[in-house]
Amino acid sequence: MLKRARTAWGERKIAGALLMDVESAFNNAARGHPVRRLESMGIEPDMCRWVESFMTDRNVRIVIDGTEGQDRAVETGIPHGSPVSPILFAVYISGDFEEVERKTGAGGLSFVGDVPPIKMSKK
């Protein structure tokens, strides 16, 4: 990000940053959106179906002091703990970057948790 700012300043342009911290990002992701984004990106149908399967038919059960509650269906969100989850979240919000880039001409960078930056670029 600093390199981009210095380049802009060297070209006598204005550099700025829009920072967004999405609270409970994985938990609040709409279930079907990542699949639709992947389809719009031209990802193979088999991969899209795998992602859809990965995000559906999930249940949780709470355990307090050894007492287990009943299973509850999870209707939204990206599962935690999988290496694919940060990638799916980056796909989930990639449309936001495209919209900002389209309207402003600015480039986007994405940082997800403790994962190295993922550069989002125009096609």
N, C-alpha and C positions, 0 to 999 in steps of 0.2 A: 504494500500500500504506500509506503514511504517513497519507494522508487517511482511509482506512478505520479505521486505529488511532485516530486522533484523534476520529473520530466515535463509535467505541465507547467511548472514555474519557469523552467528553462525556455519554454515556448511562449512565455508571457501569457499563460492562460490561468484561469482560476481552478484550484483544486479543492475538493470538498469530500466529505464522507457522510454517508447515511448508515448509521449503526442500528441494528435491530436485535433485540434479545427476546426470543420467543419463549415465553414461560410454558413449561410442560409441553414442549414442542412435539415430542413423539406421541404423547398421550392424546393430544388434541388434533392430530392429523386425520382428516376425513378419509375413510377407508378406500373409497373408489378413486380418489384423485390421483394417487401415484400411478395407478394402472392407466388411467386416461392420459396422463402426461407421457408415460412410456410409449403408448400407442401413437401419440402425436409426434414423438421423436423418431418413429419408424423402427422401434425395437421389435424383434421377432415375436409373433403371437405366442409361441411356447413360453418365452420368458415372461410375457405379460400374464399368462395364465398361472405361472408359478408364483409370481408376486401376488396375484389375487388370492391364490390358495394360502400363501404365507400369511396374509392379513385377515383371513376369515376363519370361522369356526374355532375361535379362541375362547378359553375360559380362565377365570382366576378363582382362587380360593384363599381366604384370609385365615391365618393361624395366629391365635393370641394365647400365650401361655400354654401351648400344647393343645388347645381346643380348636378344632377345625370347623370353619363355617361351610356353608353350601357353595357349590360351584355357581359362578355367575358368568353369563355370556359377556364378552367384551365386544362392543359394537363399533368402536372407533379406535384409532391410534395405530402406530407402527410398533411392532413388538420390540422390547428392549433385549439387549444382550447378544444380538446377532451381528456379525460383521457387516451384513447387508443393510442393517437399519439406518446408519448414518448416510449411506448412499441413497436409500429410498427417501430420506428426509430432504437431501439435497435436490433430488428429482422433484419432490413435492413442492419446494419453494422456487424451483428454477424459473417458473413462469413469472414470478414476481421480478426476478432479475431482468428477464427479457423485456418486460413492460417498462421498467425504469430505463433500461438501455435504449429502447425504442423511442421513448419520450424525451430523453435527455442527451443521448449520444454517449453517455458515460459507460464505463466498463464495470463489471461486478466481480466481487470476490466473496466466497462463502466460507465460513468457519463453523464447524459443527462440533461442539463439545471439545474433547481433547484430540480430535482428529486433525491432521495437517490440512491446510487450506485446499479447497477444491476450486479451481479456476473455472468459472462459467464463461463461455465464449459464444459469440454469435456464429451461426452456421452460414 
